[in-house]
Amino acid sequence: MSTTPKSLYRDEGVVLRTQKLGEADRIVTVLTRRHGKVRAVAKGVRRTKSKFGARLEPFSHVDLQLYTGRTLDIVSQAESIRSYGQPIVADYPAYTAGTAVLETADRLTAEEKEPSLRLFLLVIGALRALSERTHPAPLVLDAFLLRAMSVAGWEPALGGCARCGEEGPHRHFSVPAGGMVCPPCRPTGSAMPNPATIELLDALLTGDWDAAEASQNANRREGSGLVAALLQWHLERGLRSLPLVDRSDPTAPRREAGLLSEA
């Protein structure tokens, strides 16, 4: 009697990126619920008659069946749970923010097959908010980045001093120190952000959307700069997608964006 091979497994995940392989195949990078980041070959998906090629695009939440391979796993089945791509791609700010979400998730999961349920749920939540226009796209992105850094162990200190823990409020912010710093701990070159900007970052980190959406554009721009600087400090190099994020006036006319291009 035949039995299911031990190398066969099933999981749900979000497609982070794709790469062409040969004439008809594609390598898909997926952040899964139970197995962490998985890189797998989807055979024949670039052919027009492929059964599940369209389901394996970035921003797609999919149910996958895979075989374990020597270097790359093999996708044997793919069923769509929800595709966030169409509504996100149709809105330029959402698209640029969503692209940064996917790249960040990819970079924060350097080790493959290391489960990170919290990060997976953060990605799903961010894509859902971007697709449904629940909150302004730049705020969704910054909330995701702050919470993703928290999952990675890099949560910024927004109240007490990042170095000695002395209770705030403090006036200076140091990226290398990891957040707000008291006068004795303040390194040279520390920034002095507007207190309202720090209140905004705290609101985004804790999910206080009423306070976040009541913030001023100047504080949102300053906060985004601090969040990006923190993330890139910890990752030790920049993200390609962050400089492209559309942080313009949300009332301005919006452009459409094309799908993520394959490498």
N, C-alpha and C positions, 0 to 999 in steps of 0.2 A: 504494500500500500504506500502510495507516495505521501511524502510529508513536505511541509513548507520549508524551504532552505533557511538556515539560521541567518544567512546573509541578507535576507529580505526583511525590510522594515517599512513602516508607514508613519508619516508625521504630517502635520500642517505647517505651513511657513509662508513667509513673505519674500517675493523675488526682489533681491536688491540690485542685481545687475546681470547682464548677459554678455557673452563673447562668442563670436563666430568660431567654429571649429570645422575645418575641412570644407567640403562642398555643401553639406546639408545639415550638419550637426550644430549644436550650440552648447556652450558651457553656461550653466545657470548657477548663480550664487544665491542661496536661500537662507534666510534666518528662520530656523524652525523652532517650534514650541519646546520640544523635548531633547533635541540633539544639537542645539546651538547652530552655528554656521556650517552649512554643507555646500560643497561645490560638486556639481554632478553634470554628467553629459546627458543631454536630451537628444537622442538620435533621430535624424530625419525631420526635425521640427521646422527647418527652413524650406521644406518642400510645400507646395501649395496644397497637397493632399494630406498634410500632417493632421492627425486627430487632435493633438493638444498643443500645437505650437503657439496659438494665440493666448493660451492660458498661462504661458510661462514668460510673460512680459513684466518688466519692472512695475511696481505698485500692485501686483496681483497677490491676493491671499488665496493659497491653493492647498489642496489635500493631495499629498504625494505618496506614491509607493516607489521605493528605491531598492536597488541591489548594492551591497557594499563592493567597491572595487579596490584595486591596489593603490591607486593614487586618487582617482576620481570615482565617485559613485555613479550609478546609472539610473536614470529616471525610467520607470517602466509604466507608470500611470500618473495622470495628473487630472484632478477634478477641481473646477473653480469653486471656491467658497464665496469670494467677492472680489471683483476687480475695481480697484480705486482709480485706475489709470485714466479712464475717459473724463470724469468730472475734474480731476486734478490737472490733466494736460490742457483742458479747455480754458483754464484760468492761469494767466502767467505768474502772478504772485504765488499761487498755490503750487504751481509746477516747480518753480525755483526753490521754494521752501521744501517741497516733498523730495526733490533731488538731494538736497542737503541732509534731510532725515535719513535717506537710504545710504548715502555715502558715510555719514557718521556711524550708523549701525554697522556697516561693513568694517570701518576702521577700528571700532571699539571691540570687535570680536576677532582679534588677530589669531587666536587659537581656534582651529576648527574642531567641531564635535564637542565643544564645551558648552553645556546648557546654560542659557541665561533667560529664564522665563520673564523676569521683570523687564528686560530690554525688549523682548519680543512683544510684550503687552504694550509697552510705550510706543513702539513703532506702529502697531495696529491702531492705537488710540490717536496718534498724530495723523495718520493717513485718513482715518475716519473723519476727524475734525476738519482736515483740509478739503476732503471731498464734499462734505456737507456744509461747508462755509460756516461752521459753528462759531468760530472766532476769527479775527484777522490773522491771515497766514503768517506774518512775521512774528506775532505773539505766540502762535502755535509752535513755530520752529524754536523760538528761544525757550519756551517752556519745556519742549522735548530735550533740547541740548542741556539745560540745567539738570533735569531729572536723569538724563542718561549719564551725565558726569557723576551724579550722586550714586547711581547704580555701580559705576566703575570705581567708586571710592574717592571721588574728587569733588564732593559737594562743596561749593564755595561758602566761606564764613561771611554771613551777611549781618550778624548781630554782634557776637563776641569777637575778640581779636583772633585772627587766624593763627597767630604764633603763640600767644600766652593764654588765650581764652578769656581775657578780661572783658567783662560785660560792657556792651556799647550803650548808646550809639557812638561810633567812631567816624571820623571824617575822611580818612584816607583808605585807598584801595590799592592793594599790591597784587599783581598777577602772579609773580613768582611765589609770594607768600600764600596765595590761595584765597584772597578775599580782603575784608576790612581789617585794618591794623590800628592798634593804639599808638599814641605818640612815641613811647619808648621803643616800640618794635618797628616803627615805620622805616622801611628801606628808602634809600635815595631813589628818586624818580617815581614815587608812588603818585597815583592819580587822586584827584579830589572830586569825585562825582557828586552831582546834585543828590541830596537825601531822598528826593522823590524817585530818583532812578533806582536806588537801592530798595526802596519800598516796592517798586514795580518788580524787580527781580525776585524779591521774597514772595510777592503775590503769585508770580508765575511758578515758582518752585513748590508752593503749597497749594496751588489750585484755586486761589481766590480770583476768579475771573471777573467779578464785578469791579474789584479794585484795579485789576490789570487793564480792563477796557476803558476805565475812567482816566487812564494816564495820558499825558501829553505826548505829542509826536517827538518833541526834543528829548524827553526822557526815554522814549522807546529806542530812538537812534543811539543814545549814549549807552543804554543797557545792552543793546545788541553788540556794540563794540566791545564792551567788557566781557560778554559771554563768548564771543568769537575769540578774543585774546586768551581767555582761560582755556578754552578747548584746544586751541592750537598750541598753547604752551605744554599742555599735558600730552598731546599727540606728537609733539616735537617737530611737526611740520604741518603746513596749512592744508586745508581742504580745497579742492578745486572748485567745488560748488558754492562755497560761502560768498565769494566776491560777486557772484551772479545773482544772489537773492534780491528780489524786487522788494524794496522797502519804501516804495513811493506812497504818496497820498492814496488811501484806499478808495477815495471818490474819483480818482483820475481814470480815464479810459483804460481798459485792460486789453492786452494782446493775447493771442493764442500761441501756444508753444508746441513744438514737435516732440515726438517720442524720444526717449533716451536713445542715443545712437550706440551701436555696438562697436566694441573695440576691434 
